[in-house]
Amino acid sequence: RGEGGAWRVLDESGGEVWAMSLSPSSRYLVSGGIDNGIYFWDLKAERALRAESHDHEGWIASLAWSEDERVIASASWDKTIGLFQAGDLKPLYCFEYHKDYVSQVMFVPGTNLLVSASYDKTVAVWDWRNAELIKVLSGHEDWIQTLMWLGDGMFCSASSDRTVRVWSTSSMTEVAVLGEGSADDWMSASLGSSFGLGGLSSLSERSSG
């Protein structure tokens, strides 16, 4: 590693890289992009690239690791969610529900749940171990861009409709809507989501008052 240079350059991808995720142990990295490919890298190996998959038929928008580091989930513009075995990227499941691009996937810690977000304005909750769609969460009025785990059984989704919605994984219902109203409300909601549930609660009350 030279002064001011990169520690390592992983340059064997086949196109622009749009997504990447580091494994819980920080040893492995998966990346994906506009060549529809997923690439599995071992950051401690002399030759880092260990496997690649081109099972998707659309660009890769998001990647996530299971807690046990055995499974990788992918969100694709082919409207599907892929599950792959870590290491060799052997396909395990392909989940189909969404009617538009899948923008993000997220494993829920301590559970069998996987959450996906889509440009079709819905959030889907899956039991990924049993390959079952558990619930579809609706409420957004535009593309859903990203998801975030909040802890305490809750996660949020952010949308081009200028709202952040908070969902409960126990009741599978919406518990708060942030950012409805003026641009000032939207900015406050965005900042509040970064500072834990206290900020979320107060903003929800304000937006509903």
C-alpha positions in Angstrom: 0.0 0.0 0.0 1.5 3.3 -1.1 1.2 6.5 0.8 -2.2 8.0 0.1 -3.1 5.0 -2.1 -5.7 2.2 -1.9 -5.0 -0.8 0.4 -6.2 -3.0 -2.4 -7.9 -2.6 -5.8 -10.5 -5.2 -6.8 -10.8 -4.6 -10.5 -12.2 -7.9 -11.9 -15.9 -6.8 -12.0 -17.5 -6.8 -15.4 -19.1 -3.3 -15.2 -19.9 -0.4 -13.0 -20.2 -1.4 -9.3 -23.5 -0.3 -7.8 -23.6 -2.3 -4.6 -21.3 -3.9 -2.0 -21.5 -5.4 1.4 -18.9 -6.5 3.9 -19.3 -9.8 5.8 -19.8 -9.7 9.6 -16.3 -11.0 10.1 -14.9 -8.3 7.8 -13.0 -10.9 5.8 -15.3 -11.2 2.8 -16.9 -8.6 0.4 -19.6 -9.1 -2.1 -20.2 -6.6 -4.9 -22.5 -6.2 -7.8 -23.4 -3.8 -10.6 -24.7 -3.2 -14.1 -23.3 -6.3 -15.6 -25.9 -8.3 -13.7 -23.1 -10.0 -11.8 -22.4 -10.7 -8.1 -18.7 -11.0 -7.1 -17.4 -12.7 -4.0 -14.1 -11.5 -2.7 -11.8 -12.9 0.0 -9.9 -9.9 1.3 -7.2 -12.0 2.9 -6.4 -14.2 -0.1 -3.7 -13.4 -2.6 -6.2 -13.7 -5.4 -9.3 -12.0 -3.9 -12.0 -13.0 -6.4 -13.3 -16.4 -5.3 -16.6 -16.7 -7.2 -19.0 -14.8 -9.4 -22.7 -15.3 -10.4 -24.7 -14.0 -13.3 -28.0 -15.5 -12.4 -29.8 -12.2 -12.3 -31.1 -10.7 -15.5 -31.0 -7.1 -14.3 -28.6 -4.7 -12.5 -27.7 -5.4 -8.9 -28.9 -2.6 -6.6 -28.2 -4.0 -3.1 -26.5 -6.8 -1.3 -26.7 -8.1 2.3 -25.2 -10.9 4.5 -27.0 -13.2 6.9 -25.8 -13.0 10.5 -24.1 -16.4 10.3 -22.2 -15.3 7.1 -23.6 -18.3 5.1 -26.1 -16.6 2.9 -26.0 -13.5 0.7 -29.2 -11.7 -0.5 -29.3 -9.6 -3.6 -31.8 -7.0 -4.9 -32.0 -6.7 -8.7 -33.6 -4.6 -11.3 -35.0 -7.8 -12.8 -37.6 -7.4 -10.0 -36.4 -10.4 -8.0 -34.5 -11.1 -4.8 -31.7 -13.7 -5.0 -30.3 -15.8 -2.2 -26.9 -17.3 -2.7 -24.6 -19.6 -0.7 -21.6 -17.6 0.5 -18.3 -18.7 -0.9 -19.3 -20.2 -4.2 -22.4 -18.1 -4.8 -24.5 -21.2 -5.5 -28.1 -20.1 -6.0 -30.4 -21.1 -3.2 -33.7 -19.2 -3.9 -35.2 -16.6 -6.2 -38.0 -14.6 -4.6 -40.6 -13.1 -6.9 -43.3 -10.7 -5.9 -42.3 -7.1 -6.8 -43.6 -5.5 -9.9 -40.7 -3.1 -10.4 -37.0 -2.7 -9.6 -36.0 -4.1 -6.2 -33.9 -1.4 -4.6 -32.7 -2.8 -1.3 -32.6 -6.0 0.8 -32.0 -6.3 4.5 -31.8 -9.2 6.9 -33.5 -8.7 10.2 -31.1 -9.6 13.1 -32.0 -12.5 15.2 -34.8 -13.7 13.0 -35.5 -15.6 9.7 -36.8 -12.4 8.2 -35.5 -10.7 5.0 -37.0 -7.3 4.0 -37.0 -6.1 0.4 -37.9 -2.6 -0.9 -39.0 -1.8 -4.4 -39.9 0.9 -6.9 -43.4 -0.6 -7.0 -43.9 1.3 -3.7 -44.1 -1.8 -1.5 -42.0 -3.4 1.2 -42.0 -7.2 1.3 -41.2 -9.3 4.3 -39.9 -12.9 3.7 -39.1 -15.9 5.8 -35.9 -16.5 3.9 -35.1 -19.9 5.5 -38.5 -21.3 4.4 -38.7 -19.4 1.1 -42.1 -17.8 2.1 -43.6 -14.4 1.6 -44.9 -13.3 5.0 -46.3 -9.9 4.5 -46.5 -7.0 2.0 -46.4 -3.5 3.6 -48.0 -0.7 1.7 -48.3 3.0 2.3 -45.6 4.7 0.3 -46.8 6.7 -2.8 -43.5 6.6 -4.8 -40.3 4.6 -5.2 -38.8 3.2 -2.1 -35.1 3.9 -2.1 -33.6 2.4 1.0 -34.2 0.5 4.3 -32.6 0.9 7.7 -32.8 -1.4 10.8 -33.6 0.6 13.9 -33.5 -2.0 16.6 -36.3 -2.9 19.1 -38.1 -4.8 16.4 -38.5 -1.8 14.0 -37.1 -0.7 10.7 -37.8 2.2 8.4 -38.1 2.8 4.7 -37.3 6.0 2.8 -39.1 6.9 -0.4 -39.2 9.5 -3.2 -42.6 10.4 -1.8 -40.7 12.5 0.8 -41.6 10.3 3.7 -39.8 7.9 6.0 -42.1 5.1 7.3 -41.4 3.1 10.5 -42.6 -0.5 10.6 -42.8 -3.1 13.3 -41.6 -6.6 12.6 -43.7 -8.1 15.4 -47.1 -6.7 14.3 -46.1 -6.2 10.6 -47.7 -2.8 10.7 -46.7 0.8 10.2 -46.0 2.6 13.5 -45.0 6.1 12.3 -44.9 8.3 9.2 -42.2 11.0 9.1 -41.8 13.9 6.7 -45.4 14.4 5.6 -46.0 18.1 5.0 -43.4 20.8 4.2 -39.8 20.5 3.1 -38.8 21.5 6.7 -40.6 18.5 8.1 -38.8 16.2 5.6 -35.4 17.6 6.6 -36.2 17.1 10.3 -37.4 13.6 9.7 -34.3 12.7 7.9 -32.1 14.0 10.7 -34.3 12.4 13.3 -34.0 9.0 11.8 -30.2 9.1 12.5 -30.6 9.7 16.2 -32.7 6.8 17.4 -36.3 6.3 18.2 -36.7 9.2 20.5 -36.3 11.6 17.6 -38.6 9.5 15.5 -41.4 9.5 18.1 -41.3 13.3 18.6 -41.3 13.9 14.8 -44.2 11.6 14.3 -46.2 13.4 16.9 -45.4 16.8 15.3 -46.2 15.7 11.8 -49.6 14.3 13.0 -50.4 17.3 15.1 
